[in-house]
Amino acid sequence: MSILYNGGLWTVALILGVSCGYVWALSGPRRAYKILLYIAITVILGSLLLPESHMFRRRIIEGLNWWKWALAIGIPVFGYGLLVRWIKKKADAKNDP
């Protein structure tokens, strides 16, 4: 169990991915993917209720901090890409006869 405690967010993501692979391989119902996602979110949120000294909680928070920075960098880049695409569409529409 100590290996699972030390894994954190990446362990939850890996278990979710393997579980979704089994559902896909066994031709499971589509709602099973949503159920697995809800379970993973519940595990992540439930880990935040653990004591602050618990290693699993620390690892989850470290993983969430990584995603916070990834989103802080990714959202402006994605927004700029959407803006350029919108401007290109407007320019192409204006130049079409």
Residue pairs with C-beta under 8 A, 6 or more apart in sequence:
4 11
4 56
5 54
5 55
5 56
5 59
6 55
6 56
6 59
7 14
7 56
7 59
8 56
8 58
8 59
8 60
8 62
8 63
9 44
9 59
9 60
9 62
9 63
9 64
9 66
9 67
10 63
11 59
12 40
12 43
12 44
12 60
13 40
15 40
16 36
16 37
16 40
19 36
20 33
20 36
22 28
23 32
23 33
23 36
44 60
44 64
47 54
47 56
47 57
47 60
48 57
48 60
48 61
50 56
50 57
51 57
52 58
